[in-house]
Amino acid sequence: MKSLARVGLRPSRDHKISFGVQLGLVLLWMAYGLFMIFTEPDSSTNDRHFIHYVFLILALGYLLFILAQNTSLFGQQSYLEITPAYVVEKRGHFKKKIAIHLQDVTGISLNNTQARFAMRDGSRCLVNLRLVSTRKGQQLAKTKLLEVADRHAIPVTDTSTTPTRR
């Protein structure tokens, strides 16, 4: 199905530790591991180099993990996609997609930070619009949501306010 809009999300905004702090920690760990490998005296009874190599490999693995989750180095892995029949939210490599089938939606409530979908079975689905990367992406997502709601005759309650520029 052809996508009407696909906007990138910022997955690091909902973590307890920000991407910059995670990156700084892993670089510190790698520097520490390299320092321990190259500064310890090399003797035949010293088997601690193995532990330092394992520590360095684990730090490198964590570096790849946070780069995969927070950057588009391996392609865009966090996105909000709006199609004529679905709204799909994917928040990273290791998280599952959330697909909202628009035929099952009875109402949409929009504001500046979220889109709330009321479903036929009485449940509610929530899409956090604060995670959208740019203001232009937020406006595009809201516009396309209004467009597909109109196409499916879904009532929309829009309580968002447009921010004033200073």
Backbone hydrogen bonds in HBPLUS format (Angstrom, degrees):
<---DONOR---> <-ACCEPTOR-->    atom                        ^
c    i                          cat <-CA-CA->   ^        H-A-AA   ^      H-
h    n   atom  resd res      DA  || num        DHA   H-A  angle D-A-AA Bond
n    s   type  num  typ     dist DA aas  dist angle  dist       angle   num
A0004-LEU N   A0082-ILE O   2.78 MM  78  5.64 147.7  1.89 146.5 157.5     1
A0005-ALA N   A0082-ILE O   3.16 MM  77  5.20 151.5  2.24 142.8 147.1     2
A0082-ILE N   A0005-ALA O   2.78 MM  77  5.20 165.8  1.80 155.7 160.0     3
A0007-VAL N   A0080-LEU O   2.93 MM  73  5.35 162.8  1.96 153.3 154.0     4
A0080-LEU N   A0007-VAL O   2.82 MM  73  5.35 154.7  1.89 156.6 165.1     5
A0133-SER N   A0008-GLY O   2.96 MM 125  5.73 166.4  1.97 148.5 147.6     6
A0009-LEU N   A0078-SER O   2.98 MM  69  5.17 160.2  2.02 122.2 121.3     7
A0010-ARG N   A0131-LEU O   2.61 MM 121  5.14 146.5  1.72 145.4 157.4     8
A0013-ARG N   A0010-ARG O   3.35 MM   3  5.84 162.1  2.39 111.5 116.5     9
A0014-ASP N   A0011-PRO O   3.43 MM   3  6.16 163.5  2.46 116.5 119.7    10
A0015-HIS N   A0012-SER O   3.46 MM   3  5.38 171.0  2.47 105.6 106.1    11
A0022-GLN N   A0018-SER O   2.99 MM   4  6.29 162.9  2.02 153.8 159.0    12
A0023-LEU N   A0019-PHE O   2.85 MM   4  6.03 160.3  1.89 153.1 158.5    13
A0024-GLY N   A0020-GLY O   2.94 MM   4  6.10 158.0  1.99 143.4 149.7    14
A0025-LEU N   A0021-VAL O   2.91 MM   4  6.13 159.2  1.95 151.0 156.3    15
A0026-VAL N   A0022-GLN O   3.02 MM   4  6.24 165.6  2.04 151.5 155.0    16
A0027-LEU N   A0023-LEU O   3.01 MM   4  6.17 155.1  2.07 147.8 154.7    17
A0028-LEU N   A0024-GLY O   2.99 MM   4  6.15 150.2  2.08 143.3 151.6    18
A0029-TRP N   A0025-LEU O   2.85 MM   4  6.16 155.8  1.91 150.7 157.6    19
A0030-MET N   A0026-VAL O   2.95 MM   4  6.16 155.2  2.01 143.7 150.1    20
A0031-ALA N   A0027-LEU O   2.95 MM   4  6.12 157.9  2.00 144.0 150.1    21
A0032-TYR N   A0028-LEU O   2.89 MM   4  6.09 157.6  1.94 148.6 155.0    22
A0033-GLY N   A0029-TRP O   2.92 MM   4  6.14 161.5  1.95 148.9 153.7    23
A0034-LEU N   A0030-MET O   2.95 MM   4  6.18 164.3  1.98 151.3 155.2    24
A0035-PHE N   A0031-ALA O   2.86 MM   4  5.99 156.3  1.91 146.4 153.8    25
A0036-MET N   A0032-TYR O   2.91 MM   4  6.15 159.5  1.95 153.0 157.7    26
A0037-ILE N   A0033-GLY O   3.03 MM   4  6.23 148.9  2.13 143.8 152.4    27
A0038-PHE N   A0034-LEU O   3.02 MM   4  6.18 165.5  2.04 154.3 157.0    28
A0039-THR N   A0035-PHE O   3.02 MM   4  5.91 134.5  2.23 146.2 156.1    29
A0046-ASN N   A0043-SER O   3.29 MM   3  5.40 161.6  2.33 104.1 109.6    30
A0051-ILE N   A0048-ARG O   3.07 MM   3  5.30 119.2  2.45 102.1 115.9    31
A0052-HIS N   A0048-ARG O   3.18 MM   4  6.56 155.9  2.24 151.1 157.9    32
A0053-TYR N   A0049-HIS O   2.90 MM   4  6.19 152.3  1.98 152.1 159.6    33
A0054-VAL N   A0050-PHE O   2.98 MM   4  6.27 158.9  2.03 150.1 155.7    34
A0055-PHE N   A0051-ILE O   2.90 MM   4  6.11 160.9  1.94 148.4 153.8    35
A0056-LEU N   A0052-HIS O   2.93 MM   4  6.09 155.9  1.98 143.3 149.8    36
A0057-ILE N   A0053-TYR O   2.92 MM   4  6.15 155.8  1.98 149.3 155.6    37
A0058-LEU N   A0054-VAL O   2.92 MM   4  6.16 158.7  1.97 152.7 158.4    38
A0059-ALA N   A0055-PHE O   2.95 MM   4  6.17 153.3  2.02 146.0 153.6    39
A0060-LEU N   A0056-LEU O   2.97 MM   4  6.20 154.6  2.04 144.2 151.1    40
A0061-GLY N   A0057-ILE O   2.90 MM   4  6.16 153.1  1.97 145.1 152.7    41
A0062-TYR N   A0058-LEU O   2.92 MM   4  6.19 153.3  1.99 145.8 152.7    42
A0063-LEU N   A0059-ALA O   2.90 MM   4  6.15 149.1  2.00 144.4 153.4    43
A0064-LEU N   A0060-LEU O   3.01 MM   4  6.34 157.7  2.07 149.4 154.1    44
A0065-PHE N   A0061-GLY O   2.98 MM   4  6.25 150.4  2.07 142.1 150.9    45
A0066-ILE N   A0062-TYR O   2.94 MM   4  6.24 165.2  1.96 156.2 157.7    46
A0067-LEU N   A0063-LEU O   2.99 MM   4  6.14 152.3  2.06 146.6 154.9    47
A0068-ALA N   A0064-LEU O   2.91 MM   4  6.02 152.3  1.99 143.8 151.3    48
A0069-GLN N   A0065-PHE O   3.01 MM   4  6.24 151.3  2.10 147.2 154.9    49
A0070-ASN N   A0066-ILE O   3.03 MM   4  5.94 151.2  2.11 141.5 148.0    50
A0071-THR N   A0067-LEU O   3.09 MM   4  5.45 139.2  2.26 140.6 143.0    51
A0075-GLY N   A0072-SER O   3.16 MM   3  4.73 159.7  2.20 107.4 105.3    52
A0079-TYR N   A0090-LYS O   2.78 MM  11  5.35 140.2  1.93 141.7 154.8    53
A0090-LYS N   A0079-TYR O   2.92 MM  11  5.35 171.0  1.93 165.9 167.3    54
A0081-GLU N   A0088-VAL O   2.76 MM   7  5.05 167.5  1.77 155.0 159.1    55
A0088-VAL N   A0081-GLU O   2.79 MM   7  5.05 168.7  1.81 156.3 159.6    56
A0083-THR N   A0086-TYR O   2.87 MM   3  5.20 171.5  1.88 162.3 163.4    57
A0102-LEU N   A0085-ALA O   2.92 MM  17  5.49 167.3  1.94 147.9 150.8    58
A0087-VAL N   A0100-ILE O   2.96 MM  13  5.07 141.9  2.11 133.1 145.0    59
A0100-ILE N   A0087-VAL O   2.77 MM  13  5.07 161.7  1.81 147.6 154.1    60
A0089-GLU N   A0098-ILE O   2.81 MM   9  5.10 157.8  1.86 144.4 152.1    61
A0098-ILE N   A0089-GLU O   2.81 MM   9  5.10 160.4  1.85 149.3 156.2    62
A0095-LYS N   A0092-GLY O   3.44 MM   3  5.48 170.1  2.46 109.0 109.6    63
A0104-ASP N   A0101-HIS O   3.06 MM   3  5.74 154.0  2.13 118.3 125.4    64
A0105-VAL N   A0102-LEU O   3.34 MM   3  5.15 163.3  2.37  98.9 103.7    65
A0120-ARG N   A0104-ASP O   2.75 MM  16  5.37 137.2  1.94 158.0 167.7    66
A0106-THR N   A0118-ALA O   2.69 MM  12  5.53 167.1  1.70 155.4 160.1    67
A0118-ALA N   A0107-GLY O   2.84 MM  11  5.10 173.9  1.84 155.1 157.2    68
A0108-ILE N   A0155-PRO O   3.01 MM  47  6.40 161.4  2.04 159.7 164.6    69
A0157-THR N   A0108-ILE O   2.82 MM  49  6.28 158.1  1.87 156.9 164.4    70
A0109-SER N   A0116-ARG O   2.83 MM   7  5.02 160.8  1.86 147.7 154.3    71
A0116-ARG N   A0109-SER O   2.83 MM   7  5.02 170.9  1.84 148.8 151.7    72
A0110-LEU N   A0157-THR O   2.71 MM  47  6.03 158.5  1.75 154.9 162.6    73
A0159-THR N   A0110-LEU O   2.80 MM  49  6.10 168.5  1.81 164.2 160.2    74
A0111-ASN N   A0114-GLN O   3.06 MM   3  5.65 146.5  2.17 164.3 171.1    75
A0129-LEU N   A0113-THR O   2.77 MM  16  4.98 131.9  2.00 120.5 130.5    76
A0115-ALA N   A0127-VAL O   2.86 MM  12  5.14 154.8  1.92 148.1 156.5    77
A0127-VAL N   A0115-ALA O   2.89 MM  12  5.14 157.4  1.94 150.3 157.5    78
A0117-PHE N   A0125-CYS O   2.77 MM   8  5.02 171.8  1.78 156.8 159.6    79
A0125-CYS N   A0117-PHE O   2.90 MM   8  5.02 158.1  1.95 143.2 150.6    80
A0119-MET N   A0123-SER O   2.90 MM   4  5.37 171.0  1.91 165.4 162.4    81
A0122-GLY N   A0119-MET O   3.11 MM   3  5.45 161.1  2.15 113.1 116.7    82
A0132-VAL N   A0129-LEU O   3.23 MM   3  5.49 161.5  2.26 106.0 111.6    83
A0138-GLN N   A0134-THR O   2.98 MM   4  6.34 147.0  2.09 141.3 150.5    84
A0139-GLN N   A0135-ARG O   2.92 MM   4  6.21 161.2  1.95 151.5 155.7    85
A0140-LEU N   A0136-LYS O   2.92 MM   4  6.13 156.4  1.97 145.3 152.3    86
A0141-ALA N   A0137-GLY O   2.89 MM   4  6.04 159.7  1.93 145.8 151.2    87
A0142-LYS N   A0138-GLN O   2.94 MM   4  6.20 163.8  1.97 150.9 155.2    88
A0143-THR N   A0139-GLN O   2.89 MM   4  6.05 162.6  1.92 149.7 154.9    89
A0144-LYS N   A0140-LEU O   2.94 MM   4  6.12 166.1  1.96 153.4 156.8    90
A0145-LEU N   A0141-ALA O   2.89 MM   4  6.03 150.5  1.98 146.7 155.4    91
A0146-LEU N   A0142-LYS O   2.95 MM   4  6.18 157.8  2.00 149.1 154.6    92
A0147-GLU N   A0143-THR O   2.96 MM   4  6.21 147.7  2.06 142.0 151.8    93
A0148-VAL N   A0144-LYS O   2.95 MM   4  6.20 163.9  1.97 151.7 153.8    94
A0149-ALA N   A0145-LEU O   2.92 MM   4  6.02 148.1  2.03 142.9 152.5    95
A0150-ASP N   A0146-LEU O   2.98 MM   4  6.11 150.5  2.07 140.7 148.1    96
A0151-ARG N   A0147-GLU O   3.01 MM   4  6.27 151.5  2.10 142.3 150.6    97
A0152-HIS N   A0148-VAL O   3.01 MM   4  6.17 146.5  2.13 141.5 148.8    98
A0154-ILE N   A0149-ALA O   2.79 MM   5  4.81 168.6  1.81 145.1 147.9    99
A0153-ALA N   A0150-ASP O   3.30 MM   3  4.92 157.6  2.36  95.2 101.6   100
